[in-house]
């Protein structure tokens, strides 16, 4: 039984695009307050997350299927659009601040918290 308020597969992409568009101004304002190093880090992690979701999107294609036709993949399409918007926002903020992204090498380091 499905709730009438739930988004249908085909609506996820549109909803994500609307969310990204509505968030862009605030995102850019806050990105502008960051240092060039922090903006570079934002661009890196946003792109990495986009690539993860893009790999999910491409998986059916590797099996001869069309991602658009796979049930549930409307959510994946929406995530791709939203994450690309976030990545482009970070790039736009770098450009607006006259950052030179090539000067920054961002490496994500994961350490295990021994107290956890």
N, C-alpha and C positions, 0 to 999 in steps of 0.2 A: 504494500500500500504506500503510495507516494503522497507527500504533503504538497498541496497546491502552491505553497510559497517556495518550494525548492526550485533552484535553477535547473533547467533542462540542459542537456549536453551542449546544444547549439547556442545557449545563452551565455556560457562562461566566458567566451572570448570577448564578446561585447561588454560584459560587466567588467572584465579585467581592464579593457581599454579605457572605459569610463573612469575606473578607479585610478589608473595611472595618470590620466589627464587631470583629474581633480587634485591629485597629490603633487603634481609637478611643481607648481609655484612654491609650495611650502618646502618641498625637498630642495629646490634650488636655493631658497633663502638660507636654509640651514647649512647646505654644502658651502655656500659663500662664506660662512663664519669659520670654516675649518682651515687648517694650514695646508699648504701644497702637499705635504706628506700625507696628511689625513685624507685629502681628496684623492690622491693616488691610491691609497689603501681602499677607499670606497669603490673606486672604479674597478680595481682588481677583484675584490670579493663579489661585487655585483656581476661582473663578467663570468667569474667562475661558477656562480650559482646559475646564471643563464645557461652556460655550457652543460651543466648537469641536466637541467630540464630539457635542453635541446637533444641530449643523448637519449632521454626517455622518448621524446618525440620521434626520433629517427629509428628507434628499435623496431617498430612494425615494418618499416621500409626494408630493413635487412632481412625480413622474413617474407618479402614479396607483398606485403599489405600496404594499404594507403592509410596513414595515420588519421586522416580526416574521417575515415569510415569506421574506425575502431571505437566501440562504445567506451565512454569515459574520457576519450582523448580531447574532448572539447575543453576540459579543465586544463589539460596539458597545453593546448594552444593558448588559452588565456594566461597561464603562468608565463609562457614564453613571451607574450606581448608585454605583460606587466614588468617582467624582469628586464626586457630590452629597454623599456621606458626608463627604468631606474638606472640602468647602465648609461644610457644616453644623457640623462640628467647629470650624472657625475662627469661625463666628458664635457658637456656644455659648461658646467661650473668651472672645470679646469681651464677651458678656453676663455671664459669670461674673466677669470682671474689672471690671465696671461701666464698660467702655469706651463711648464715645459715637462710633460709627462715622461719623456725619454730620460730625464735626469733622475728619475726615481725607480728603484727596483723594489718591488713589494714581494715579500716572502711571508706566507702564512705559516706560523709555527704553532704546533699543537703539543702541549705537555700534559702529562697526567698529574692531576692534583692528588697528592698522596693522602691528603686529609679527607678526601671524599668518601 
